[in-house]
């Protein structure tokens, strides 16, 4: 384990002198440890030069797997040592960038109060990125916008559906109580997430089914920036209601629901989390937060 930790540190700093200082050992000792690990594995992990070290292809593969394995080992050691104590260790959760206020902030606030001995890592991103991080063991749990996953190492549970809206600047005539058809998107200058984004792919698929050609003038993956541009009258956008509820409450943008167009939020978890007990506690809290949004009418339970 010590040799693997030394390898991971060297891969991070890319400099053996700096790595040795951080680990509290001499550089020759670190070099011997790394050389011994390479000999044991039968591959070269680094390319060494005067400027530092770079991972070889084998080193990069080893790092991707070793980081997740070390997290699991750390979790196991922590659980064995503190079984009778309050939860400790680290849990990594992925949440959509559209849910900072609805999910990320409440979860972090609760965790700090209820789990003072544990550590929470929150990754805000898009579903495709978070699914990839889950598959590598870098996340324990994530809320995805898709029920379709490519990884067999994940357990998925669709939990809620949410209406998707066409958003415009105030004065553009949209109303939350009035659903509109896809023809409303025709010849409308749109600011949408990039094509790698799951929501964007669903928008493209639906527009083709309805025979609507989209006029995409800009691609941005950050919902807050998209909505800021909509507020300024730069264009219009299509986003789930959770992305804009605050802006709509303040009257900064207006929106109408797109008829028969919803997204399904799905809880995805690793089948081999580093700390199952801690992950289960966090998952229960996420489900409570989801139930709260359903009670407010923002989401609907599925299943």
Number of C-alpha atoms within 10 A of each C-alpha: 9 8 16 18 14 21 26 20 18 25 20 14 15 18 18 22 17 15 22 19 12 13 14 10 12 13 16 12 11 22 16 12 17 20 18 13 18 17 12 9 11 9 14 16 25 22 12 14 9 6 8 15 18 19 19 15 14 12 19 15 12 17 19 14 13 19 17 18 17 16 19 18 15 16 21 15 14 17 20 10 11 12 11 8 9 11 20 20 20 20 23 20 24 28 22 20 19 21 17 15 14 17 19 21 13 14 19 15 10 12 18 13 9 12 17 12 14 15 16 17 13 18 19 19 18 23 25 17 15 24 27 15 17 25 20 19 26 25 25 30 31 27 26 27 23 20 15 10 17 10 13 9 15 19 14 20 16 18 19 22 20 20 20 23 27 25 29 26 24 17 10 13 10 20 15 16 9 11 15 19 14 19 13 11 20 14 12 16 16 24 24 25 24 15 15 13 17 19 22 18 14 16 19 15 12 15 17 13 10 11 12 16 15 16 14 16 13 15 14 14 18 15 21 15 12 23 26 15 17 22 20 13 14 17 21 26 24 26 27 23 23 19 22 22 17 14 15 17 10 10 13 18 25 25 29 22 24 23 14 12 16 18 19 19 24 21 24 25 26 24 17 13 23 28 23 18 13 20 20 15 13 22 19 11 17 20 14 12 17 21 18 14 18 16 12 10 10 18 23 19 16 12 8
